[in-house]
Amino acid sequence: MKKFKNALVMLLIASMLASSAGCSKKTTEQTSETVTTETTYGIGTPEKTDDFEFCVNGISSFEVTTEYGEKFRCLLVNVTYTNLTDKEKDISTRNVELYLDNEQIFSMEYRDEFKPFFDEGLLFNDKNVNPGRTKRGYIVYRIFKDFSKIDVCMDSVVISANRSDVTPLATPTPTEVPTQTTESSAGLTG
C-alpha cells in the first residue's frame, strides 16, 4: 500500500509539473497566500524587461500546397526585438516560443511555397543583436489543428492573442499581362 501511495504522489507531482510547462508566469506574494497573475500583453504593445524589449507586431495565417499536393496551414508571426543591454545578444527563432491553446508549436524553415506571401529575406534571422539595436522579422509556424488562443513568449514576456486577431493572407492570384502588339504584328509596314 505504501508503494502505491508513493507512486500516486509521484504521479501527482509529475502531472503538476507538466501542466505548468510553457510560458513563464509572473507571481506576486501576499501575506498568507500566493496569487498567480499572468501579465500578458496584446499585439502591437511592446514589453520591456531590463535586458530587452519585445513586441508582436501582427499574426497572419496562410495555406500552401507543396509540389506533391500536400496542403498545410501556417502562422506568420511578425516580431521585433531590441537589445537594451551593453553586450551583444544571440537571439534567434529558438528564443521565441509559440503556444496554441497551451500546446507548443515549433517554427519551420523557409520553403519555396512561401514566395507568394513573403520573401525569405524578411525572416527573423539567427544573427546576433548589438547593444541598442533592433531586429525585426517573420517567424513561420506550421499548425495542425484549429485553435482559439495564441501565446507568443520570449523569456518572461507573454504576448497573447485570440484566433480573431489573426489576419488571413489571401493566396495571390496570377495577374494576366496583356500582350502588346508591335508595328509589324499590327500590319503596319515601314
Sequence and secondary structure as in RCSB ss.txt:
>XXXX:A:sequence
MKKFKNALVMLLIASMLASSAGCSKKTTEQTSETVTTETTYGIGTPEKTDDFEFCVNGISSFEVTTEYGEKFRCL
LVNVTYTNLTDKEKDISTRNVELYLDNEQIFSMEYRDEFKPFFDEGLLFNDKNVNPGRTKRGYIVYRIFKDFSKI
DVCMDSVVISANRSDVTPLATPTPTEVPTQTTESSAGLTG
>XXXX:A:secstr
 HHHHHHHHHHHHHHHHHHT SS  EEEE SS EEEE  EE TT  EE SSEEEEEEEEEEEEEE TTS EEEEE
EEEEEEEE SSS EE  GGG EEEETTEEE B    GGGTTT  GGGB  S EE TT EEEEEEEEEE S  SEE
EEEETTEEEEEEGGG EE              TTTTT   
